[in-house]
Every structure is written in structure tokens, then in C-alpha cells.
Amino acid sequence: MKKEYELLKKLSMVAGVPGNEKKVSRLITEEIKPYVNEVNFDNLGSVIGSVGTEGPRVMIAGHMDEVGLLVTQITKEGFVKFQTLGGWFSQVMLAQVWEIHTKKGVVLGVTGVKPPHIIPADKRNVAIDISTMYLDLGVSSKEEAEKLGVEPGNMVVPKSEFHVLGNEKYLLGKAWDNRIGSAVVVEVLKRLENHQTNQLFATFTVQEEVGLRGAKTSSYVVAPEIAIAVDTGLANDVPGGEASEQSLGKGPQILLYDGGLVPHQALREFVINVAKEENIPYQEAFIVGGRTDAGHMHLAHKGAASLSIGVPTRYMHSHTSIIHYDDYENTVKLMCAVIKRLDQKTVEKILSN
């Protein structure tokens, strides 16, 4: 495996659902310590690495949490009931293997539902309701499940491996939403040595998938003037899809809008011009059915000129998503070039428009 993929693999594989991001936080904190002046945390657990003490306040953020489940109940027969954390499409959950993280270690379970053989014929084509699903641990009683360490409140994440696919730039894994955004922010810090253009706050937020909660608290700590959320974007270059501006390998997506943000137009134009000047490929996409951390970041204190950047991703919110390494690399290049140019004069010009 290429050395460049090592951080991506670690971030994809580590477990961290909304409200339980501590393992991700520890990993990221160790990665960024050598490259920041200090690391701080908001009271929800978001990580804020800061560089520089003078100039405009610039915030770039990727969220640490992934979609997953929360154990809510164990039936007397030993089956586990759960609450989804983040948006799950019911069809992708069937017959999947999950990791239940307990105090005693990881316990495996598989999604169970009523067999189709006993579902009336006219109902078999109807999507299975998530509320009817459960996790089968391969035990016969509640007591057996409890002996394994399973209890209400346990974190549950997809059981999935990181893989380099047929074309070595196509990378498969869980949690790309949004460990790939977190990886971008980490790598930006590593490449911006001796950064003095502005006060940079590299932020890794919690609980994005359940309402952008860490974005709200961390942006109140940072009080940014410029705020950029790096998240996943839609890759729709698949059979039956519309590939225009939503393709793997064609660069980061500079969003026209999403469900939580109409971007600051002067900032968006500035970022596009930087991409053109640096010959960095980019796409102009939009998201109708979702939003990014920028939805709260732009509202902190007096407000911040804000923008959402997406790394195209196929099959989001599932056990197995696919990204393209070039999109990751070009997002890092774009963010580094943008941040280097955000000095006091430039930020004042952006904010005055």
C-alpha cells in the first residue's frame, strides 16, 4: 500500500459515531500536534488546532463522526434493537455486518429482518422499515449478550475494510463521510509549514450527522471571519446517474449551495479564481438533500464568509463508499493555496463585497 494512503486507511477504519468520537479525536490530535501552536477542544469534544497569532481568523473544518447505530435494547432472546445515528437508507442496511463496541471489546452482529418467504407477495417489493430491523449476535438470550459486554448505549459501526480497488486511485472504505474531509484538514496543516498569513483554526467537529452540533460550538470558540467546511460531495457518475459536476477524479466540488448554506459569493469567486490560477481541477456542484458544517459556522457571532467544499464520494452513508485519490490531493492543494492568500487585505476585500 502506498505511504500516502496510510492516514486515509487509519481514519477510515477508526470507529466514531456522533457523540462517541473519542477514538477519532485521539488519532487526529496526535497527527496534528507537531504542526500547530496549540490544540484546544470545545465542550462537546471538537478538536481545534491553531496556527498563527496575527491576521484574520480563518477556520477550515472537517467532521469526525460517521453514520452508525446506538444500542437501545436487548430482547430476552438476545437480539439487539438500535437507534440510527445519521441518515441511513434502509436498503443498504440489510444483511450487513456491524461492530458493536463494548467495554469488553468488539462484538459482531448482522442485520436481521423477517424472512421474505413469509412476507405477503404484494409486500415484498416495499422497502423494509428500519424500525423492524435488529442485530443478530448469534446468541440465544439476553444474558448471553450481556456477558459479551453488550449493553444499551454501545456504539455500533459498519464492519468494513479499507481497499485499494482496480484502479489504484479508487479507494473503498467506510466513514469517508467525513474522514476524508478530516484527512484534508490534517494534510493541509502538514503542508503549511511556517504559516503566518492569518490565524488558522484547523477544526475537527463532532456530531455533524445529527445536526451540525460540533460546528455550532466550535465556531463560537473560534469566531471566524472566513469559514470553509470540507465534507463529502455526491459522485453521481454511475449508471442512471447525472455525472455533470459530480464525478470521481475531476476535482473538489465548490458548492453552489446546499441545504444549510448559500455561500458567500465573494469568497466562492475568490476560491474559484485560486483554482484557475493554480491549475487545480474543480467542479461546481450543489446538494439538495443535505448540508455541511458551514451551515452553522457562518452564523457564529457576527457571522463569517463561508463556503462548502465537497470531495466526490460514491455510495455515501453505507458500509462501502468510494473516493478518488486525485480528488483528495487536489482538495488539499486548493485549500493550501486559498489559505496562503487569505491575508488581512484580501479578507477585508472579501468581507466588503
C-alpha positions in Angstrom: 0.0 0.0 0.0 1.2 3.5 -0.8 2.5 5.6 2.1 0.1 8.3 1.1 -2.8 6.0 1.9 -1.8 5.2 5.5 -3.6 8.1 7.1 -6.6 7.6 5.0 -6.8 4.0 6.0 -6.4 4.8 9.7 -9.1 7.5 9.6 -11.5 5.3 7.6 -11.1 2.3 9.9 -11.3 4.0 13.3 -14.8 3.9 14.9 -16.6 7.1 15.9 -20.3 7.8 15.7 -22.0 11.1 16.8 -21.4 11.6 20.5 -18.7 8.9 20.6 -15.8 10.4 18.5 -13.1 10.0 21.2 -11.1 7.4 19.2 -11.0 9.6 16.2 -10.2 12.7 18.3 -7.2 11.0 19.8 -5.9 9.9 16.4 -6.3 13.3 14.9 -4.8 15.1 17.9 -1.6 13.0 17.7 -1.4 13.6 14.0 -1.6 17.4 14.2 0.3 18.2 17.4 3.7 18.7 15.6 2.1 21.2 13.1 0.1 23.5 15.4 0.9 26.1 18.1 -1.8 24.5 20.4 -4.7 22.1 20.4 -7.9 23.1 22.2 -11.3 21.5 22.5 -14.8 22.8 22.8 -17.1 21.3 25.5 -18.7 18.8 23.0 -15.3 17.4 22.0 -14.4 19.1 18.8 -10.7 19.5 18.2 -9.3 22.9 17.3 -5.6 23.2 16.2 -4.4 26.7 15.8 -1.5 28.2 13.9 -0.6 31.9 13.9 -1.5 34.7 16.3 -2.0 37.7 14.0 -4.2 38.4 11.0 -7.8 37.4 10.1 -9.4 34.4 11.7 -9.7 31.6 9.2 -11.5 28.3 10.1 -11.3 25.1 8.0 -13.3 22.2 9.3 -14.0 18.5 8.7 -16.3 16.5 10.9 -15.0 13.4 12.7 -18.2 11.4 13.2 -19.6 8.8 10.9 -23.1 7.4 10.4 -23.7 4.4 12.7 -26.1 3.0 15.3 -26.7 3.1 19.1 -27.8 0.1 21.1 -31.1 0.8 22.8 -32.4 -2.6 23.9 -31.6 -6.3 24.2 -34.6 -8.6 23.8 -35.0 -11.6 26.0 -33.9 -13.8 23.1 -30.6 -11.8 22.7 -31.4 -9.7 19.7 -30.2 -6.1 19.7 -32.5 -3.2 18.9 -30.9 0.1 17.9 -31.3 3.8 17.0 -29.8 5.1 13.8 -27.3 7.9 14.2 -27.3 9.9 10.9 -29.2 9.2 7.8 -29.4 5.6 6.7 -31.1 4.3 3.6 -32.9 1.1 4.7 -32.0 -0.9 1.7 -28.2 -0.6 2.3 -28.5 -1.9 5.8 -29.9 -5.4 5.1 -27.6 -8.5 5.6 -24.7 -6.3 6.7 -22.2 -7.0 9.4 -21.7 -4.5 12.2 -19.2 -4.0 15.0 -20.7 -3.3 18.5 -18.0 -1.6 20.6 -18.3 -2.7 24.2 -16.2 -2.3 27.3 -15.0 -5.9 26.8 -14.2 -5.4 23.1 -15.9 -5.6 19.7 -18.9 -7.9 19.2 -20.1 -8.7 15.7 -23.7 -8.7 14.7 -25.6 -9.0 11.4 -28.7 -7.0 10.4 -31.8 -9.2 10.8 -35.4 -8.9 9.5 -38.3 -11.1 8.8 -37.5 -13.6 6.0 -39.0 -12.6 2.6 -40.5 -16.1 2.3 -43.1 -15.2 4.9 -43.8 -11.7 3.7 -47.0 -11.5 1.6 -46.2 -11.3 -2.1 -47.7 -7.8 -2.5 -45.4 -6.5 0.2 -42.1 -8.0 -0.9 -41.2 -5.0 -3.1 -41.8 -2.5 -0.3 -38.7 -1.1 1.4 -38.1 -2.6 4.8 -38.7 -0.2 7.6 -35.6 0.3 9.8 -37.7 0.1 12.9 -38.3 -3.6 12.2 -34.6 -4.4 11.9 -32.4 -5.8 14.7 -28.9 -7.1 15.1 -28.3 -10.8 15.4 -25.3 -11.6 17.6 -25.5 -15.4 17.3 -26.7 -15.9 20.9 -29.9 -17.3 22.4 -30.6 -15.0 25.4 -30.3 -11.5 26.8 -27.9 -12.9 29.4 -25.5 -14.3 26.7 -25.5 -10.9 25.0 -24.8 -9.1 28.3 -21.9 -11.5 29.1 -20.3 -10.4 25.8 -20.4 -6.8 27.1 -23.3 -5.6 25.0 -25.5 -3.0 26.7 -27.7 0.0 25.9 -25.5 2.9 24.8 -22.9 0.9 22.9 -21.6 2.4 19.7 -22.2 0.4 16.5 -20.3 1.0 13.3 -20.2 -0.8 9.9 -17.8 -3.8 9.7 -15.8 -2.8 6.6 -12.2 -3.0 5.4 -10.1 -0.4 3.5 -9.3 -1.5 0.0 -7.4 -0.1 -3.0 -9.6 -1.0 -6.0 -8.8 -2.0 -9.6 -7.5 1.5 -10.5 -5.2 2.2 -7.5 -6.6 5.7 -7.1 -10.0 4.4 -6.3 -10.2 3.8 -2.6 -13.0 1.9 -0.8 -13.8 2.2 2.9 -16.4 3.1 5.5 -16.8 6.6 7.0 -15.4 8.6 4.1 -18.2 10.9 5.2 -16.4 12.6 6.6 -13.0 11.1 7.5 -11.8 12.3 4.0 -12.6 15.9 5.0 -10.8 15.4 8.3 -7.8 13.9 6.3 -7.8 17.0 4.1 -7.6 19.3 7.1 -4.8 17.2 8.7 -2.8 17.3 5.4 -3.3 21.0 4.9 -1.7 21.6 8.4 1.3 19.4 7.4 1.9 21.3 4.2 1.5 24.8 5.6 4.8 25.0 7.5 5.8 28.4 8.9 2.3 29.7 8.1 1.9 33.3 9.1 -0.6 34.8 6.7 -3.5 34.6 9.1 -4.8 32.9 12.2 -5.7 29.4 11.1 -8.0 27.2 13.1 -7.9 23.7 11.8 -11.1 22.2 13.3 -12.4 18.7 13.6 -16.0 18.7 14.6 -18.3 16.3 16.4 -21.9 15.3 15.8 -22.3 16.7 12.3 -24.5 13.8 11.3 -27.1 14.6 13.9 -27.4 18.4 13.4 -24.0 20.1 12.8 -23.7 20.4 16.6 -19.9 20.5 16.9 -19.8 23.1 14.1 -22.0 25.4 16.2 -20.0 25.1 19.4 -16.5 25.1 17.8 -17.3 28.1 15.6 -18.4 30.1 18.7 -15.0 29.3 20.2 -13.1 30.3 17.0 -15.2 33.3 16.0 -14.1 33.0 12.3 -14.2 35.7 9.7 -13.7 33.1 6.9 -15.1 29.6 7.4 -14.7 26.7 5.0 -16.3 23.2 5.6 -14.6 20.3 3.8 -17.1 17.4 3.5 -18.0 14.7 1.1 -20.0 15.6 -2.0 -22.1 13.4 -4.3 -20.4 11.4 -7.1 -23.2 10.5 -9.5 -21.1 9.2 -12.3 -22.8 5.8 -12.2 -25.3 4.0 -14.5 -28.6 6.0 -14.4 -26.9 9.0 -12.7 -26.0 12.5 -13.9 -22.2 12.8 -13.9 -22.0 16.5 -14.7 -20.0 18.3 -11.9 -20.5 15.1 -9.8 -17.7 12.8 -10.9 -14.9 11.0 -9.3 -11.4 12.2 -10.3 -12.4 15.6 -11.6 -11.6 17.6 -8.6 -13.1 19.1 -5.5 -16.7 20.4 -5.7 -17.1 24.1 -4.9 -20.7 24.1 -3.9 -23.2 26.5 -5.4 -25.5 25.8 -2.4 -26.6 23.1 0.0 -29.4 22.6 2.5 -27.8 24.8 5.1 -25.8 27.4 3.2 -26.0 29.9 0.4 -22.2 30.6 0.1 -20.6 34.0 0.4 -20.4 34.9 -3.2 -17.1 36.9 -3.0 -15.4 34.0 -1.1 -16.7 31.5 -3.6 -15.4 33.6 -6.5 -12.1 34.0 -4.8 -11.7 30.2 -4.3 -12.6 29.6 -8.0 -10.1 32.1 -9.2 -7.4 30.5 -7.0 -8.2 27.1 -8.5 -7.9 28.5 -12.0 -4.6 30.3 -11.3 -3.2 27.2 -9.7 -4.5 24.9 -12.5 -6.4 22.8 -9.9 -9.4 21.0 -11.4 -12.7 21.7 -9.7 -16.4 21.1 -10.1 -19.4 23.3 -9.3 -22.0 21.1 -7.7 -24.9 21.5 -5.3 -26.6 19.4 -2.7 -30.4 19.4 -2.3 -30.9 16.8 0.4 -28.1 17.6 2.8 -25.9 20.2 4.4 -22.4 20.7 5.8 -20.9 22.2 8.9 -20.8 25.6 7.1 -24.5 25.8 7.8 -23.7 26.7 11.5 -20.1 28.0 11.0 -21.4 31.0 9.0 -23.7 32.1 11.8 -21.3 32.4 14.7 -21.0 35.8 16.4 -21.1 38.5 13.7 -21.1 35.8 11.0 -18.4 34.5 8.7 -18.0 34.5 5.0 -18.4 30.7 4.4 -18.2 28.1 1.7 -18.7 24.3 1.4 -16.1 22.2 -0.4 -17.0 18.6 -1.3 -14.8 15.6 -2.0 -16.9 13.5 -4.5 -17.9 10.2 -3.0 -19.9 7.3 -4.3 -22.3 5.3 -2.0 -22.3 7.6 1.0 -23.9 6.5 4.2 -23.3 2.9 3.6 -20.7 0.2 4.6 -18.7 0.8 1.5 -18.1 4.2 -0.1 -15.6 5.0 -2.9 -13.4 8.1 -3.3 -10.7 9.0 -5.8 -7.2 9.9 -4.5 -6.8 12.7 -7.0 -9.9 14.5 -5.6 -8.4 14.3 -2.1 -5.0 15.6 -3.3 -6.5 18.4 -5.3 -8.7 19.4 -2.4 -5.6 19.7 -0.2 -3.8 21.7 -2.9 -6.7 24.1 -3.3 -7.1 24.6 0.5 -3.4 25.3 0.9 -3.4 27.8 -1.9 -6.5 29.5 -0.6 -5.3 29.8 3.0 -1.9 31.2 1.9 -3.6 34.1 0.2 -6.1 35.0 2.9 -4.2 37.9 4.4 -5.8 40.9 6.1 -6.2 42.9 2.9 -7.7 40.0 1.0 -10.1 39.1 3.8 -11.2 42.7 4.1 -11.9 42.8 0.4 -13.9 39.6 0.5 -16.0 40.8 3.5 -16.7 44.2 2.0 -18.4 42.6 -1.0 
